Amino acid sequence: MKAIQITLDERLLARLDADEEVKRAGRSAVIRRAVFDYLRRKRRSAVAEAYRRAYGKRKDAELEGWPDGGAWPEE
């Protein structure tokens, strides 16, 4: 792993430090997970948007509901 520096507003940092999970696992672990979740959501959104662009004008019944039932592989 590589150490980095980030800047947080003092109130946000206080709220982070008050969290039970942060107290148990540490700031770094919680921030790593938050970044991972952010990137995963962003990737899923990009994939869903690509499907919408590719298939958005089609009226195939087999494609209905795919965003709710799809599972994207983890990276």
N, CA, C, O and CB atoms as a CASP TS submission, in Angstrom:
PFRMAT TS
TARGET T0000
AUTHOR 0000-0000-0000
METHOD Language model
MODEL 1
PARENT N/A
ATOM      1  N   MET     1       0.837  -1.177   0.000  1.00  0.00           N
ATOM      2  CA  MET     1       0.000   0.000   0.000  1.00  0.00           C
ATOM      3  C   MET     1       0.877   1.234   0.000  1.00  0.00           C
ATOM      4  O   MET     1       2.039   1.207   0.406  1.00  0.00           O
ATOM      5  CB  MET     1      -0.950   0.001   1.204  1.00  0.00           C
ATOM      6  N   LYS     2       0.288   2.304  -0.464  1.00  0.00           N
ATOM      7  CA  LYS     2       1.003   3.573  -0.519  1.00  0.00           C
ATOM      8  C   LYS     2       0.302   4.580   0.382  1.00  0.00           C
ATOM      9  O   LYS     2      -0.916   4.742   0.315  1.00  0.00           O
ATOM     10  CB  LYS     2       1.089   4.103  -1.977  1.00  0.00           C
ATOM     11  N   ALA     3       1.061   5.240   1.208  1.00  0.00           N
ATOM     12  CA  ALA     3       0.517   6.283   2.076  1.00  0.00           C
ATOM     13  C   ALA     3       0.277   7.544   1.242  1.00  0.00           C
ATOM     14  O   ALA     3       1.092   7.917   0.397  1.00  0.00           O
ATOM     15  CB  ALA     3       1.482   6.580   3.275  1.00  0.00           C
ATOM     16  N   ILE     4      -0.867   8.191   1.506  1.00  0.00           N
ATOM     17  CA  ILE     4      -1.205   9.439   0.822  1.00  0.00           C
ATOM     18  C   ILE     4      -1.666  10.454   1.854  1.00  0.00           C
ATOM     19  O   ILE     4      -1.941  10.106   3.003  1.00  0.00           O
ATOM     20  CB  ILE     4      -2.304   9.212  -0.259  1.00  0.00           C
ATOM     21  N   GLN     5      -1.745  11.688   1.447  1.00  0.00           N
ATOM     22  CA  GLN     5      -2.296  12.729   2.303  1.00  0.00           C
ATOM     23  C   GLN     5      -3.591  13.215   1.701  1.00  0.00           C
ATOM     24  O   GLN     5      -3.697  13.385   0.487  1.00  0.00           O
ATOM     25  CB  GLN     5      -1.300  13.897   2.485  1.00  0.00           C
ATOM     26  N   ILE     6      -4.588  13.441   2.559  1.00  0.00           N
ATOM     27  CA  ILE     6      -5.833  14.053   2.112  1.00  0.00           C
ATOM     28  C   ILE     6      -6.180  15.168   3.085  1.00  0.00           C
ATOM     29  O   ILE     6      -5.718  15.175   4.226  1.00  0.00           O
ATOM     30  CB  ILE     6      -6.990  13.001   2.017  1.00  0.00           C
ATOM     31  N   THR     7      -6.982  16.096   2.635  1.00  0.00           N
ATOM     32  CA  THR     7      -7.407  17.207   3.475  1.00  0.00           C
ATOM     33  C   THR     7      -8.909  17.081   3.702  1.00  0.00           C
ATOM     34  O   THR     7      -9.684  16.931   2.758  1.00  0.00           O
ATOM     35  CB  THR     7      -7.045  18.586   2.826  1.00  0.00           C
ATOM     36  N   LEU     8      -9.306  17.146   4.974  1.00  0.00           N
ATOM     37  CA  LEU     8     -10.713  17.091   5.341  1.00  0.00           C
ATOM     38  C   LEU     8     -11.052  18.297   6.195  1.00  0.00           C
ATOM     39  O   LEU     8     -10.235  18.756   6.994  1.00  0.00           O
ATOM     40  CB  LEU     8     -11.043  15.780   6.089  1.00  0.00           C
ATOM     41  N   ASP     9     -12.243  18.799   6.024  1.00  0.00           N
ATOM     42  CA  ASP     9     -12.772  19.840   6.887  1.00  0.00           C
ATOM     43  C   ASP     9     -12.753  19.315   8.327  1.00  0.00           C
ATOM     44  O   ASP     9     -13.011  18.133   8.554  1.00  0.00           O
ATOM     45  CB  ASP     9     -14.220  20.262   6.449  1.00  0.00           C
ATOM     46  N   GLU    10     -12.456  20.171   9.287  1.00  0.00           N
ATOM     47  CA  GLU    10     -12.340  19.737  10.677  1.00  0.00           C
ATOM     48  C   GLU    10     -13.620  19.104  11.213  1.00  0.00           C
ATOM     49  O   GLU    10     -13.562  18.136  11.972  1.00  0.00           O
ATOM     50  CB  GLU    10     -11.960  20.906  11.543  1.00  0.00           C
ATOM     51  N   ARG    11     -14.774  19.643  10.825  1.00  0.00           N
ATOM     52  CA  ARG    11     -16.045  19.066  11.284  1.00  0.00           C
ATOM     53  C   ARG    11     -16.274  17.686  10.683  1.00  0.00           C
ATOM     54  O   ARG    11     -16.761  16.780  11.359  1.00  0.00           O
ATOM     55  CB  ARG    11     -17.214  19.990  10.923  1.00  0.00           C
ATOM     56  N   LEU    12     -15.921  17.530   9.415  1.00  0.00           N
ATOM     57  CA  LEU    12     -16.063  16.226   8.779  1.00  0.00           C
ATOM     58  C   LEU    12     -15.129  15.215   9.433  1.00  0.00           C
ATOM     59  O   LEU    12     -15.519  14.072   9.673  1.00  0.00           O
ATOM     60  CB  LEU    12     -15.778  16.323   7.271  1.00  0.00           C
ATOM     61  N   LEU    13     -13.908  15.626   9.720  1.00  0.00           N
ATOM     62  CA  LEU    13     -12.953  14.748  10.379  1.00  0.00           C
ATOM     63  C   LEU    13     -13.453  14.350  11.766  1.00  0.00           C
ATOM     64  O   LEU    13     -13.313  13.193  12.164  1.00  0.00           O
ATOM     65  CB  LEU    13     -11.583  15.429  10.481  1.00  0.00           C
ATOM     66  N   ALA    14     -14.024  15.279  12.494  1.00  0.00           N
ATOM     67  CA  ALA    14     -14.560  14.978  13.825  1.00  0.00           C
ATOM     68  C   ALA    14     -15.695  13.961  13.718  1.00  0.00           C
ATOM     69  O   ALA    14     -15.776  13.032  14.522  1.00  0.00           O
ATOM     70  CB  ALA    14     -15.058  16.271  14.521  1.00  0.00           C
ATOM     71  N   ARG    15     -16.570  14.136  12.727  1.00  0.00           N
ATOM     72  CA  ARG    15     -17.660  13.173  12.530  1.00  0.00           C
ATOM     73  C   ARG    15     -17.115  11.803  12.165  1.00  0.00           C
ATOM     74  O   ARG    15     -17.618  10.784  12.639  1.00  0.00           O
ATOM     75  CB  ARG    15     -18.622  13.660  11.440  1.00  0.00           C
ATOM     76  N   LEU    16     -16.084  11.774  11.319  1.00  0.00           N
ATOM     77  CA  LEU    16     -15.456  10.512  10.936  1.00  0.00           C
ATOM     78  C   LEU    16     -14.856   9.833  12.156  1.00  0.00           C
ATOM     79  O   LEU    16     -15.074   8.643  12.383  1.00  0.00           O
ATOM     80  CB  LEU    16     -14.375  10.743   9.866  1.00  0.00           C
ATOM     81  N   ASP    17     -14.110  10.583  12.932  1.00  0.00           N
ATOM     82  CA  ASP    17     -13.448  10.011  14.105  1.00  0.00           C
ATOM     83  C   ASP    17     -14.430   9.538  15.173  1.00  0.00           C
ATOM     84  O   ASP    17     -14.096   8.660  15.969  1.00  0.00           O
ATOM     85  CB  ASP    17     -12.509  11.025  14.704  1.00  0.00           C
ATOM     86  N   ALA    18     -15.626  10.103  15.202  1.00  0.00           N
ATOM     87  CA  ALA    18     -16.633   9.705  16.187  1.00  0.00           C
ATOM     88  C   ALA    18     -17.343   8.406  15.800  1.00  0.00           C
ATOM     89  O   ALA    18     -18.022   7.806  16.633  1.00  0.00           O
ATOM     90  CB  ALA    18     -17.657  10.816  16.357  1.00  0.00           C
ATOM     91  N   ASP    19     -17.198   7.975  14.574  1.00  0.00           N
ATOM     92  CA  ASP    19     -17.866   6.777  14.092  1.00  0.00           C
ATOM     93  C   ASP    19     -17.284   5.520  14.733  1.00  0.00           C
ATOM     94  O   ASP    19     -16.067   5.386  14.855  1.00  0.00           O
ATOM     95  CB  ASP    19     -17.761   6.690  12.576  1.00  0.00           C
ATOM     96  N   GLU    20     -18.158   4.601  15.140  1.00  0.00           N
ATOM     97  CA  GLU    20     -17.723   3.367  15.811  1.00  0.00           C
ATOM     98  C   GLU    20     -16.840   2.504  14.925  1.00  0.00           C
ATOM     99  O   GLU    20     -15.855   1.934  15.395  1.00  0.00           O
ATOM    100  CB  GLU    20     -18.927   2.563  16.254  1.00  0.00           C
ATOM    101  N   GLU    21     -17.182   2.404  13.654  1.00  0.00           N
ATOM    102  CA  GLU    21     -16.372   1.586  12.743  1.00  0.00           C
ATOM    103  C   GLU    21     -14.973   2.167  12.575  1.00  0.00           C
ATOM    104  O   GLU    21     -13.996   1.424  12.482  1.00  0.00           O
ATOM    105  CB  GLU    21     -17.056   1.470  11.375  1.00  0.00           C
ATOM    106  N   VAL    22     -14.875   3.487  12.538  1.00  0.00           N
ATOM    107  CA  VAL    22     -13.564   4.139  12.430  1.00  0.00           C
ATOM    108  C   VAL    22     -12.756   3.867  13.700  1.00  0.00           C
ATOM    109  O   VAL    22     -11.557   3.598  13.634  1.00  0.00           O
ATOM    110  CB  VAL    22     -13.722   5.678  12.198  1.00  0.00           C
ATOM    111  N   LYS    23     -13.414   3.938  14.840  1.00  0.00           N
ATOM    112  CA  LYS    23     -12.721   3.650  16.100  1.00  0.00           C
ATOM    113  C   LYS    23     -12.204   2.214  16.124  1.00  0.00           C
ATOM    114  O   LYS    23     -11.120   1.945  16.642  1.00  0.00           O
ATOM    115  CB  LYS    23     -13.657   3.893  17.296  1.00  0.00           C
ATOM    116  N   ARG    24     -12.983   1.298  15.562  1.00  0.00           N
ATOM    117  CA  ARG    24     -12.611  -0.117  15.578  1.00  0.00           C
ATOM    118  C   ARG    24     -11.571  -0.451  14.502  1.00  0.00           C
ATOM    119  O   ARG    24     -10.568  -1.105  14.791  1.00  0.00           O
ATOM    120  CB  ARG    24     -13.852  -0.982  15.384  1.00  0.00           C
ATOM    121  N   ALA    25     -11.808  -0.003  13.265  1.00  0.00           N
ATOM    122  CA  ALA    25     -10.958  -0.419  12.144  1.00  0.00           C
ATOM    123  C   ALA    25      -9.910   0.609  11.748  1.00  0.00           C
ATOM    124  O   ALA    25      -8.913   0.270  11.112  1.00  0.00           O
ATOM    125  CB  ALA    25     -11.808  -0.723  10.959  1.00  0.00           C
ATOM    126  N   GLY    26     -10.133   1.864  12.122  1.00  0.00           N
ATOM    127  CA  GLY    26      -9.192   2.925  11.766  1.00  0.00           C
ATOM    128  C   GLY    26      -9.647   3.720  10.560  1.00  0.00           C
ATOM    129  O   GLY    26     -10.397   3.233   9.714  1.00  0.00           O
ATOM    130  N   ARG    27      -9.177   4.950  10.503  1.00  0.00           N
ATOM    131  CA  ARG    27      -9.541   5.848   9.396  1.00  0.00           C
ATOM    132  C   ARG    27      -9.198   5.256   8.035  1.00  0.00           C
ATOM    133  O   ARG    27     -10.019   5.245   7.118  1.00  0.00           O
ATOM    134  CB  ARG    27      -8.838   7.189   9.558  1.00  0.00           C
ATOM    135  N   SER    28      -7.974   4.769   7.926  1.00  0.00           N
ATOM    136  CA  SER    28      -7.503   4.290   6.621  1.00  0.00           C
ATOM    137  C   SER    28      -8.387   3.189   6.069  1.00  0.00           C
ATOM    138  O   SER    28      -8.736   3.207   4.889  1.00  0.00           O
ATOM    139  CB  SER    28      -6.074   3.790   6.726  1.00  0.00           C
ATOM    140  N   ALA    29      -8.754   2.224   6.913  1.00  0.00           N
ATOM    141  CA  ALA    29      -9.580   1.110   6.455  1.00  0.00           C
ATOM    142  C   ALA    29     -10.939   1.609   5.976  1.00  0.00           C
ATOM    143  O   ALA    29     -11.428   1.175   4.933  1.00  0.00           O
ATOM    144  CB  ALA    29      -9.760   0.075   7.576  1.00  0.00           C
ATOM    145  N   VAL    30     -11.545   2.512   6.728  1.00  0.00           N
ATOM    146  CA  VAL    30     -12.864   3.028   6.362  1.00  0.00           C
ATOM    147  C   VAL    30     -12.772   3.865   5.091  1.00  0.00           C
ATOM    148  O   VAL    30     -13.631   3.748   4.217  1.00  0.00           O
ATOM    149  CB  VAL    30     -13.458   3.865   7.512  1.00  0.00           C
ATOM    150  N   ILE    31     -11.764   4.691   4.974  1.00  0.00           N
ATOM    151  CA  ILE    31     -11.606   5.518   3.766  1.00  0.00           C
ATOM    152  C   ILE    31     -11.297   4.641   2.557  1.00  0.00           C
ATOM    153  O   ILE    31     -11.802   4.908   1.467  1.00  0.00           O
ATOM    154  CB  ILE    31     -10.483   6.568   3.964  1.00  0.00           C
ATOM    155  N   ARG    32     -10.480   3.600   2.724  1.00  0.00           N
ATOM    156  CA  ARG    32     -10.212   2.673   1.613  1.00  0.00           C
ATOM    157  C   ARG    32     -11.511   2.049   1.116  1.00  0.00           C
ATOM    158  O   ARG    32     -11.758   1.992  -0.089  1.00  0.00           O
ATOM    159  CB  ARG    32      -9.222   1.565   2.050  1.00  0.00           C
ATOM    160  N   ARG    33     -12.344   1.578   2.052  1.00  0.00           N
ATOM    161  CA  ARG    33     -13.604   0.960   1.671  1.00  0.00           C
ATOM    162  C   ARG    33     -14.529   1.974   0.990  1.00  0.00           C
ATOM    163  O   ARG    33     -15.218   1.638   0.027  1.00  0.00           O
ATOM    164  CB  ARG    33     -14.291   0.354   2.900  1.00  0.00           C
ATOM    165  N   ALA    34     -14.545   3.198   1.484  1.00  0.00           N
ATOM    166  CA  ALA    34     -15.381   4.242   0.874  1.00  0.00           C
ATOM    167  C   ALA    34     -14.935   4.515  -0.561  1.00  0.00           C
ATOM    168  O   ALA    34     -15.770   4.681  -1.449  1.00  0.00           O
ATOM    169  CB  ALA    34     -15.322   5.545   1.708  1.00  0.00           C
ATOM    170  N   VAL    35     -13.636   4.563  -0.788  1.00  0.00           N
ATOM    171  CA  VAL    35     -13.119   4.798  -2.144  1.00  0.00           C
ATOM    172  C   VAL    35     -13.456   3.613  -3.037  1.00  0.00           C
ATOM    173  O   VAL    35     -13.860   3.798  -4.185  1.00  0.00           O
ATOM    174  CB  VAL    35     -11.584   5.036  -2.120  1.00  0.00           C
ATOM    175  N   PHE    36     -13.296   2.402  -2.523  1.00  0.00           N
ATOM    176  CA  PHE    36     -13.622   1.203  -3.289  1.00  0.00           C
ATOM    177  C   PHE    36     -15.100   1.212  -3.680  1.00  0.00           C
ATOM    178  O   PHE    36     -15.440   0.957  -4.835  1.00  0.00           O
ATOM    179  CB  PHE    36     -13.285  -0.069  -2.479  1.00  0.00           C
ATOM    180  N   ASP    37     -15.976   1.505  -2.719  1.00  0.00           N
ATOM    181  CA  ASP    37     -17.415   1.551  -2.995  1.00  0.00           C
ATOM    182  C   ASP    37     -17.747   2.629  -4.025  1.00  0.00           C
ATOM    183  O   ASP    37     -18.567   2.411  -4.917  1.00  0.00           O
ATOM    184  CB  ASP    37     -18.198   1.806  -1.700  1.00  0.00           C
ATOM    185  N   TYR    38     -17.112   3.785  -3.899  1.00  0.00           N
ATOM    186  CA  TYR    38     -17.324   4.878  -4.858  1.00  0.00           C
ATOM    187  C   TYR    38     -16.944   4.428  -6.273  1.00  0.00           C
ATOM    188  O   TYR    38     -17.710   4.628  -7.215  1.00  0.00           O
ATOM    189  CB  TYR    38     -16.496   6.130  -4.451  1.00  0.00           C
ATOM    190  N   LEU    39     -15.775   3.826  -6.418  1.00  0.00           N
ATOM    191  CA  LEU    39     -15.320   3.398  -7.738  1.00  0.00           C
ATOM    192  C   LEU    39     -16.201   2.284  -8.298  1.00  0.00           C
ATOM    193  O   LEU    39     -16.464   2.251  -9.500  1.00  0.00           O
ATOM    194  CB  LEU    39     -13.868   2.930  -7.670  1.00  0.00           C
ATOM    195  N   ARG    40     -16.657   1.376  -7.443  1.00  0.00           N
ATOM    196  CA  ARG    40     -17.551   0.296  -7.881  1.00  0.00           C
ATOM    197  C   ARG    40     -18.885   0.879  -8.369  1.00  0.00           C
ATOM    198  O   ARG    40     -19.387   0.474  -9.418  1.00  0.00           O
ATOM    199  CB  ARG    40     -17.794  -0.718  -6.721  1.00  0.00           C
ATOM    200  N   ARG    41     -19.464   1.831  -7.614  1.00  0.00           N
ATOM    201  CA  ARG    41     -20.723   2.461  -8.035  1.00  0.00           C
ATOM    202  C   ARG    41     -20.536   3.212  -9.348  1.00  0.00           C
ATOM    203  O   ARG    41     -21.397   3.165 -10.227  1.00  0.00           O
ATOM    204  CB  ARG    41     -21.242   3.421  -6.943  1.00  0.00           C
ATOM    205  N   LYS    42     -19.418   3.899  -9.475  1.00  0.00           N
ATOM    206  CA  LYS    42     -19.150   4.661 -10.699  1.00  0.00           C
ATOM    207  C   LYS    42     -19.020   3.719 -11.902  1.00  0.00           C
ATOM    208  O   LYS    42     -19.525   4.023 -12.982  1.00  0.00           O
ATOM    209  CB  LYS    42     -17.862   5.507 -10.538  1.00  0.00           C
ATOM    210  N   ARG    43     -18.357   2.599 -11.722  1.00  0.00           N
ATOM    211  CA  ARG    43     -18.207   1.620 -12.807  1.00  0.00           C
ATOM    212  C   ARG    43     -19.560   1.035 -13.186  1.00  0.00           C
ATOM    213  O   ARG    43     -19.885   0.933 -14.368  1.00  0.00           O
ATOM    214  CB  ARG    43     -17.238   0.492 -12.396  1.00  0.00           C
ATOM    215  N   ARG    44     -20.351   0.650 -12.185  1.00  0.00           N
ATOM    216  CA  ARG    44     -21.682   0.108 -12.468  1.00  0.00           C
ATOM    217  C   ARG    44     -22.539   1.119 -13.218  1.00  0.00           C
ATOM    218  O   ARG    44     -23.266   0.765 -14.147  1.00  0.00           O
ATOM    219  CB  ARG    44     -22.378  -0.306 -11.167  1.00  0.00           C
ATOM    220  N   SER    45     -22.447   2.358 -12.812  1.00  0.00           N
ATOM    221  CA  SER    45     -23.203   3.414 -13.476  1.00  0.00           C
ATOM    222  C   SER    45     -22.757   3.562 -14.928  1.00  0.00           C
ATOM    223  O   SER    45     -23.588   3.735 -15.820  1.00  0.00           O
ATOM    224  CB  SER    45     -23.036   4.745 -12.729  1.00  0.00           C
ATOM    225  N   ALA    46     -21.458   3.495 -15.163  1.00  0.00           N
ATOM    226  CA  ALA    46     -20.935   3.620 -16.532  1.00  0.00           C
ATOM    227  C   ALA    46     -21.385   2.447 -17.388  1.00  0.00           C
ATOM    228  O   ALA    46     -21.741   2.635 -18.552  1.00  0.00           O
ATOM    229  CB  ALA    46     -19.398   3.705 -16.522  1.00  0.00           C
ATOM    230  N   VAL    47     -21.373   1.241 -16.832  1.00  0.00           N
ATOM    231  CA  VAL    47     -21.817   0.064 -17.576  1.00  0.00           C
ATOM    232  C   VAL    47     -23.303   0.171 -17.876  1.00  0.00           C
ATOM    233  O   VAL    47     -23.736  -0.105 -18.994  1.00  0.00           O
ATOM    234  CB  VAL    47     -21.518  -1.229 -16.790  1.00  0.00           C
ATOM    235  N   ALA    48     -24.088   0.571 -16.875  1.00  0.00           N
ATOM    236  CA  ALA    48     -25.533   0.719 -17.082  1.00  0.00           C
ATOM    237  C   ALA    48     -25.815   1.776 -18.146  1.00  0.00           C
ATOM    238  O   ALA    48     -26.697   1.594 -18.984  1.00  0.00           O
ATOM    239  CB  ALA    48     -26.238   1.094 -15.757  1.00  0.00           C
ATOM    240  N   GLU    49     -25.079   2.864 -18.115  1.00  0.00           N
ATOM    241  CA  GLU    49     -25.263   3.913 -19.122  1.00  0.00           C
ATOM    242  C   GLU    49     -24.904   3.406 -20.511  1.00  0.00           C
ATOM    243  O   GLU    49     -25.586   3.734 -21.483  1.00  0.00           O
ATOM    244  CB  GLU    49     -24.415   5.144 -18.779  1.00  0.00           C
ATOM    245  N   ALA    50     -23.850   2.616 -20.618  1.00  0.00           N
ATOM    246  CA  ALA    50     -23.465   2.039 -21.911  1.00  0.00           C
ATOM    247  C   ALA    50     -24.578   1.130 -22.437  1.00  0.00           C
ATOM    248  O   ALA    50     -24.891   1.156 -23.628  1.00  0.00           O
ATOM    249  CB  ALA    50     -22.136   1.247 -21.784  1.00  0.00           C
ATOM    250  N   TYR    51     -25.170   0.333 -21.558  1.00  0.00           N
ATOM    251  CA  TYR    51     -26.291  -0.517 -21.978  1.00  0.00           C
ATOM    252  C   TYR    51     -27.484   0.338 -22.403  1.00  0.00           C
ATOM    253  O   TYR    51     -28.138   0.037 -23.402  1.00  0.00           O
ATOM    254  CB  TYR    51     -26.702  -1.475 -20.838  1.00  0.00           C
ATOM    255  N   ARG    52     -27.765   1.395 -21.654  1.00  0.00           N
ATOM    256  CA  ARG    52     -28.890   2.267 -22.021  1.00  0.00           C
ATOM    257  C   ARG    52     -28.672   2.886 -23.402  1.00  0.00           C
ATOM    258  O   ARG    52     -29.592   2.955 -24.217  1.00  0.00           O
ATOM    259  CB  ARG    52     -29.078   3.378 -20.966  1.00  0.00           C
ATOM    260  N   ARG    53     -27.443   3.335 -23.650  1.00  0.00           N
ATOM    261  CA  ARG    53     -27.153   3.922 -24.962  1.00  0.00           C
ATOM    262  C   ARG    53     -27.270   2.873 -26.069  1.00  0.00           C
ATOM    263  O   ARG    53     -27.798   3.154 -27.145  1.00  0.00           O
ATOM    264  CB  ARG    53     -25.744   4.546 -24.973  1.00  0.00           C
ATOM    265  N   ALA    54     -26.779   1.677 -25.800  1.00  0.00           N
ATOM    266  CA  ALA    54     -26.778   0.633 -26.826  1.00  0.00           C
ATOM    267  C   ALA    54     -28.163   0.051 -27.069  1.00  0.00           C
ATOM    268  O   ALA    54     -28.530  -0.236 -28.209  1.00  0.00           O
ATOM    269  CB  ALA    54     -25.830  -0.474 -26.434  1.00  0.00           C
ATOM    270  N   TYR    55     -28.930  -0.122 -25.999  1.00  0.00           N
ATOM    271  CA  TYR    55     -30.202  -0.819 -26.127  1.00  0.00           C
ATOM    272  C   TYR    55     -31.410   0.045 -25.778  1.00  0.00           C
ATOM    273  O   TYR    55     -32.541  -0.442 -25.791  1.00  0.00           O
ATOM    274  CB  TYR    55     -30.195  -2.032 -25.256  1.00  0.00           C
ATOM    275  N   GLY    56     -31.190   1.305 -25.471  1.00  0.00           N
ATOM    276  CA  GLY    56     -32.259   2.170 -25.002  1.00  0.00           C
ATOM    277  C   GLY    56     -33.417   2.335 -25.962  1.00  0.00           C
ATOM    278  O   GLY    56     -34.550   2.537 -25.525  1.00  0.00           O
ATOM    279  N   LYS    57     -33.169   2.256 -27.237  1.00  0.00           N
ATOM    280  CA  LYS    57     -34.232   2.462 -28.218  1.00  0.00           C
ATOM    281  C   LYS    57     -34.927   1.165 -28.591  1.00  0.00           C
ATOM    282  O   LYS    57     -35.922   1.176 -29.316  1.00  0.00           O
ATOM    283  CB  LYS    57     -33.673   3.115 -29.461  1.00  0.00           C
ATOM    284  N   ARG    58     -34.410   0.052 -28.101  1.00  0.00           N
ATOM    285  CA  ARG    58     -35.014  -1.249 -28.408  1.00  0.00           C
ATOM    286  C   ARG    58     -36.161  -1.505 -27.454  1.00  0.00           C
ATOM    287  O   ARG    58     -36.157  -1.020 -26.323  1.00  0.00           O
ATOM    288  CB  ARG    58     -33.969  -2.390 -28.319  1.00  0.00           C
ATOM    289  N   LYS    59     -37.121  -2.250 -27.901  1.00  0.00           N
ATOM    290  CA  LYS    59     -38.290  -2.589 -27.095  1.00  0.00           C
ATOM    291  C   LYS    59     -38.343  -4.085 -26.819  1.00  0.00           C
ATOM    292  O   LYS    59     -39.429  -4.658 -26.736  1.00  0.00           O
ATOM    293  CB  LYS    59     -39.574  -2.134 -27.794  1.00  0.00           C
ATOM    294  N   ASP    60     -37.172  -4.733 -26.674  1.00  0.00           N
ATOM    295  CA  ASP    60     -37.134  -6.171 -26.423  1.00  0.00           C
ATOM    296  C   ASP    60     -37.604  -6.486 -25.016  1.00  0.00           C
ATOM    297  O   ASP    60     -37.112  -5.906 -24.049  1.00  0.00           O
ATOM    298  CB  ASP    60     -35.725  -6.718 -26.640  1.00  0.00           C
ATOM    299  N   ALA    61     -38.539  -7.388 -24.900  1.00  0.00           N
ATOM    300  CA  ALA    61     -39.059  -7.775 -23.586  1.00  0.00           C
ATOM    301  C   ALA    61     -37.974  -8.438 -22.740  1.00  0.00           C
ATOM    302  O   ALA    61     -37.985  -8.311 -21.516  1.00  0.00           O
ATOM    303  CB  ALA    61     -40.258  -8.725 -23.742  1.00  0.00           C
ATOM    304  N   GLU    62     -37.043  -9.138 -23.373  1.00  0.00           N
ATOM    305  CA  GLU    62     -36.015  -9.832 -22.601  1.00  0.00           C
ATOM    306  C   GLU    62     -35.061  -8.864 -21.901  1.00  0.00           C
ATOM    307  O   GLU    62     -34.361  -9.265 -20.972  1.00  0.00           O
ATOM    308  CB  GLU    62     -35.228 -10.760 -23.507  1.00  0.00           C
ATOM    309  N   LEU    63     -35.017  -7.614 -22.321  1.00  0.00           N
ATOM    310  CA  LEU    63     -34.121  -6.651 -21.695  1.00  0.00           C
ATOM    311  C   LEU    63     -34.777  -5.888 -20.551  1.00  0.00           C
ATOM    312  O   LEU    63     -34.094  -5.180 -19.811  1.00  0.00           O
ATOM    313  CB  LEU    63     -33.621  -5.680 -22.725  1.00  0.00           C
ATOM    314  N   GLU    64     -36.083  -6.022 -20.397  1.00  0.00           N
ATOM    315  CA  GLU    64     -36.776  -5.285 -19.349  1.00  0.00           C
ATOM    316  C   GLU    64     -36.307  -5.753 -17.977  1.00  0.00           C
ATOM    317  O   GLU    64     -36.215  -6.953 -17.719  1.00  0.00           O
ATOM    318  CB  GLU    64     -38.298  -5.453 -19.484  1.00  0.00           C
ATOM    319  N   GLY    65     -36.017  -4.811 -17.112  1.00  0.00           N
ATOM    320  CA  GLY    65     -35.614  -5.114 -15.744  1.00  0.00           C
ATOM    321  C   GLY    65     -34.162  -5.498 -15.566  1.00  0.00           C
ATOM    322  O   GLY    65     -33.752  -5.822 -14.451  1.00  0.00           O
ATOM    323  N   TRP    66     -33.361  -5.473 -16.634  1.00  0.00           N
ATOM    324  CA  TRP    66     -31.964  -5.892 -16.494  1.00  0.00           C
ATOM    325  C   TRP    66     -31.175  -5.051 -15.505  1.00  0.00           C
ATOM    326  O   TRP    66     -30.308  -5.612 -14.834  1.00  0.00           O
ATOM    327  CB  TRP    66     -31.287  -5.843 -17.826  1.00  0.00           C
ATOM    328  N   PRO    67     -31.407  -3.744 -15.359  1.00  0.00           N
ATOM    329  CA  PRO    67     -30.589  -3.010 -14.401  1.00  0.00           C
ATOM    330  C   PRO    67     -30.808  -3.477 -12.967  1.00  0.00           C
ATOM    331  O   PRO    67     -29.903  -3.375 -12.139  1.00  0.00           O
ATOM    332  CB  PRO    67     -30.880  -1.533 -14.502  1.00  0.00           C
ATOM    333  N   ASP    68     -32.011  -3.993 -12.661  1.00  0.00           N
ATOM    334  CA  ASP    68     -32.297  -4.437 -11.310  1.00  0.00           C
ATOM    335  C   ASP    68     -31.786  -5.841 -11.038  1.00  0.00           C
ATOM    336  O   ASP    68     -31.578  -6.205  -9.881  1.00  0.00           O
ATOM    337  CB  ASP    68     -33.773  -4.377 -11.055  1.00  0.00           C
ATOM    338  N   GLY    69     -31.583  -6.623 -12.063  1.00  0.00           N
ATOM    339  CA  GLY    69     -31.199  -8.014 -11.859  1.00  0.00           C
ATOM    340  C   GLY    69     -29.756  -8.331 -12.194  1.00  0.00           C
ATOM    341  O   GLY    69     -29.286  -9.432 -11.909  1.00  0.00           O
ATOM    342  N   GLY    70     -29.052  -7.401 -12.786  1.00  0.00           N
ATOM    343  CA  GLY    70     -27.679  -7.650 -13.198  1.00  0.00           C
ATOM    344  C   GLY    70     -26.700  -7.623 -12.047  1.00  0.00           C
ATOM    345  O   GLY    70     -26.894  -6.903 -11.068  1.00  0.00           O
ATOM    346  N   ALA    71     -25.656  -8.403 -12.168  1.00  0.00           N
ATOM    347  CA  ALA    71     -24.580  -8.396 -11.186  1.00  0.00           C
ATOM    348  C   ALA    71     -23.277  -8.217 -11.959  1.00  0.00           C
ATOM    349  O   ALA    71     -22.965  -9.008 -12.849  1.00  0.00           O
ATOM    350  CB  ALA    71     -24.568  -9.718 -10.317  1.00  0.00           C
ATOM    351  N   TRP    72     -22.529  -7.192 -11.623  1.00  0.00           N
ATOM    352  CA  TRP    72     -21.298  -6.892 -12.329  1.00  0.00           C
ATOM    353  C   TRP    72     -20.131  -7.538 -11.586  1.00  0.00           C
ATOM    354  O   TRP    72     -20.102  -7.536 -10.355  1.00  0.00           O
ATOM    355  CB  TRP    72     -21.092  -5.358 -12.465  1.00  0.00           C
ATOM    356  N   PRO    73     -19.171  -8.090 -12.326  1.00  0.00           N
ATOM    357  CA  PRO    73     -18.023  -8.713 -11.664  1.00  0.00           C
ATOM    358  C   PRO    73     -17.180  -7.689 -10.920  1.00  0.00           C
ATOM    359  O   PRO    73     -17.019  -6.553 -11.368  1.00  0.00           O
ATOM    360  CB  PRO    73     -17.161  -9.450 -12.682  1.00  0.00           C
ATOM    361  N   GLU    74     -16.654  -8.097  -9.799  1.00  0.00           N
ATOM    362  CA  GLU    74     -15.777  -7.222  -9.018  1.00  0.00           C
ATOM    363  C   GLU    74     -14.415  -7.158  -9.689  1.00  0.00           C
ATOM    364  O   GLU    74     -13.977  -8.116 -10.326  1.00  0.00           O
ATOM    365  CB  GLU    74     -15.643  -7.724  -7.550  1.00  0.00           C
ATOM    366  N   GLU    75     -13.762  -6.038  -9.543  1.00  0.00           N
ATOM    367  CA  GLU    75     -12.417  -5.903 -10.125  1.00  0.00           C
ATOM    368  C   GLU    75     -11.384  -6.287  -9.112  1.00  0.00           C
ATOM    369  O   GLU    75     -10.189  -6.243  -9.402  1.00  0.00           O
ATOM    370  CB  GLU    75     -12.162  -4.475 -10.622  1.00  0.00           C
TER
END
